Amino acid sequence: MTRLGSCILLVAALCAAHPARSAAHPAPFSFVDVRLGAGTLDVTVVAHAWDVAYELGIDDPALVLNPDILRPRGERLGALIGERLRLTVDGRLLALDGWSAPAILRERQSVRLQAQL
């Protein structure tokens, strides 16, 4: 084996012997779930705290997960979602209003709102 090959093998062995720790970063995302039932349309929006904080003008996204901060802004959040989410059925635009109070999903760092038509 050549000297270069030996050096490469030594470096590889040292790297394998002392692996570096890596940590995952949060992958924030929001999503909409639409379910069709017998004569009903159930809409669930799960919005990440970062998205909610941005839309409501809250500087620290962690504050969104505080019920005392979120509760008074719940109606406004539902109105924002209703204005921006467009669902059309048989060529007719559906009005999405009557959103539930936001539920905090702490483990997901998110907020859930629901509406039914």
C-alpha positions as CSV (number, residue, x, y, z in Angstrom):
1,M,0.0,0.0,0.0
2,T,1.3,3.4,-0.8
3,R,2.0,6.1,1.7
4,L,-1.0,8.2,0.5
5,G,-3.2,5.2,0.8
6,S,-2.1,4.6,4.3
7,C,-2.7,8.2,5.3
8,I,-6.2,8.1,3.8
9,L,-6.9,4.9,5.7
10,L,-5.6,6.4,8.9
11,V,-7.8,9.5,8.5
12,A,-10.9,7.4,7.7
13,A,-10.2,5.2,10.8
14,L,-9.9,8.3,13.1
15,C,-13.1,9.8,11.7
16,A,-15.0,6.6,12.3
17,A,-13.6,6.3,15.8
18,H,-14.7,9.8,16.8
19,P,-18.0,10.5,15.1
20,A,-19.4,14.0,15.4
21,R,-22.8,14.6,16.8
22,S,-25.4,16.0,14.6
23,A,-28.8,17.5,15.6
24,A,-31.9,17.9,13.6
25,H,-33.4,21.3,13.2
26,P,-37.2,21.9,13.4
27,A,-39.0,21.7,10.1
28,P,-41.8,24.2,10.5
29,F,-44.7,23.9,8.2
30,S,-48.4,24.5,8.1
31,F,-51.0,22.5,6.3
32,V,-54.7,22.3,5.5
33,D,-56.7,19.1,5.7
34,V,-60.1,18.9,3.9
35,R,-62.4,16.0,4.5
36,L,-65.6,15.3,2.7
37,G,-68.4,13.7,4.8
38,A,-72.0,12.9,4.1
39,G,-73.3,16.4,3.4
40,T,-70.4,18.0,5.3
41,L,-67.0,19.5,4.5
42,D,-64.6,19.5,7.5
43,V,-61.6,21.8,7.2
44,T,-58.7,21.7,9.6
45,V,-55.8,24.1,9.5
46,V,-52.6,23.4,11.5
47,A,-50.4,26.5,11.4
48,H,-46.9,26.5,12.8
49,A,-46.1,29.0,15.5
50,W,-43.7,30.9,13.2
51,D,-46.4,31.4,10.6
52,V,-49.0,32.5,13.2
53,A,-46.6,34.9,14.9
54,Y,-45.7,36.5,11.6
55,E,-49.4,36.9,10.6
56,L,-50.4,38.3,14.0
57,G,-47.4,40.6,14.4
58,I,-46.0,38.7,17.4
59,D,-42.2,39.0,17.7
60,D,-41.4,35.8,19.5
61,P,-43.1,32.6,17.9
62,A,-42.9,30.9,21.3
63,L,-45.5,33.4,22.6
64,V,-48.1,31.9,20.2
65,L,-48.1,28.8,22.4
66,N,-49.2,30.8,25.4
67,P,-53.0,30.6,25.8
68,D,-53.1,34.1,27.3
69,I,-51.5,35.5,24.2
70,L,-53.3,33.4,21.6
71,R,-56.9,33.4,23.0
72,P,-57.6,37.1,22.4
73,R,-56.2,36.8,18.9
74,G,-58.1,33.6,17.9
75,E,-61.0,35.3,16.1
76,R,-58.5,37.4,14.1
77,L,-56.5,34.3,13.1
78,G,-59.7,32.5,12.0
79,A,-60.7,35.6,9.9
80,L,-57.2,35.7,8.3
81,I,-57.5,32.0,7.3
82,G,-61.0,32.4,6.0
83,E,-59.9,35.4,3.8
84,R,-57.0,33.5,2.3
85,L,-58.2,29.9,2.0
86,R,-60.5,29.5,-1.1
87,L,-62.5,26.4,-1.6
88,T,-64.7,26.0,-4.7
89,V,-67.4,23.2,-5.0
90,D,-69.3,22.8,-8.2
91,G,-68.0,26.2,-9.4
92,R,-69.3,27.9,-6.2
93,L,-66.9,29.7,-3.8
94,L,-67.6,28.5,-0.2
95,A,-67.4,31.0,2.6
96,L,-65.2,29.7,5.3
97,D,-66.2,31.3,8.6
98,G,-67.1,30.1,12.0
99,W,-63.6,28.8,12.8
100,S,-63.1,27.1,16.1
101,A,-61.0,28.7,18.8
102,P,-57.4,27.9,18.2
103,A,-56.1,24.8,20.0
104,I,-52.4,24.8,20.9
105,L,-50.5,21.8,19.8
106,R,-47.4,22.3,21.9
107,E,-45.6,19.1,20.8
108,R,-45.8,20.3,17.2
109,Q,-45.2,24.0,18.0
110,S,-48.4,24.7,16.1
111,V,-52.0,25.9,16.4
112,R,-55.1,24.0,15.1
113,L,-58.3,25.7,13.9
114,Q,-61.3,23.8,12.4
115,A,-64.4,24.8,10.4
116,Q,-67.3,22.8,9.1
117,L,-69.6,23.5,6.2
